[in-house]
Amino acid sequence: MNNDYTNAIAELHNACDSLIAETNKKMTKMINDFNEKYEDQEDAPYCDTVDLDSKFDVLADYVEDYTNQ
């Protein structure tokens, strides 16, 4: 593969990784804030973040997995 493309793909991957990490952080905070807001109410819904990181892990591999080389 042309080195220009290798560098471009690496830049895209890094930019996507940064976006995904930031979005994961923000989403986790939003969910935690929601849960804390209603934690004293017995019938309140609860959004579990137990599997959230793994959802972002799948997205983190997207550029590498779906870039035609």
C-alpha atoms as one frame of an Amber mdcrd trajectory, in Angstrom:
protein
   0.000   0.000   0.000   1.151   3.499  -0.748   2.725   5.148   2.310   0.493
   8.202   1.773  -2.542   6.000   2.260  -1.021   4.267   5.272  -0.492   7.602
   6.975  -3.944   8.847   6.002  -5.579   5.705   7.376  -3.570   6.018  10.601
  -4.690   9.627  10.960  -8.315   8.651  10.370  -8.040   5.817  12.876  -6.494
   8.114  15.492  -9.138  10.787  14.954 -11.919   8.208  15.242 -10.330   6.707
  18.374 -10.201  10.134  20.003 -13.824  10.823  19.122 -14.946   7.430  20.391
 -13.041   7.823  23.670 -14.511  11.269  24.264 -18.025  10.096  23.393 -17.680
   7.081  25.687 -16.593   9.353  28.534 -19.473  11.789  27.954 -22.069   9.050
  27.589 -20.904   7.313  30.761 -21.143  10.599  32.655 -24.619  11.320  31.286
 -25.856   7.872  32.316 -24.266   8.120  35.761 -25.774  11.576  36.263 -29.175
  10.205  35.270 -28.854   7.292  37.688 -27.728   9.565  40.526 -30.567  12.015
  39.891 -33.149   9.309  40.498 -31.299   6.985  42.892 -33.519   7.893  45.868
 -36.709   6.997  44.027 -37.636   3.374  44.511 -39.464   2.932  41.197 -36.981
   4.886  39.068 -35.365   3.304  36.036 -31.659   2.494  36.169 -29.364   2.433
  33.161 -26.485   0.012  33.684 -23.134   0.860  32.084 -21.673  -2.608  32.623
 -21.321  -3.309  28.878 -20.903   0.226  27.573 -17.122   0.128  27.097 -17.335
  -2.996  24.956 -19.753  -1.251  22.586 -17.175   1.452  21.992 -14.417  -1.143
  21.592 -16.259  -2.554  18.591 -16.491   0.923  17.065 -12.803   1.566  17.731
 -11.901  -1.272  15.365 -14.195  -0.066  12.592 -11.691   1.864  10.463  -9.157
  -0.958  10.560 -11.767  -3.645   9.913 -13.544  -1.884   7.047 -10.787  -0.050
   5.202 -10.024  -1.682   1.903  -6.266  -2.118   1.712
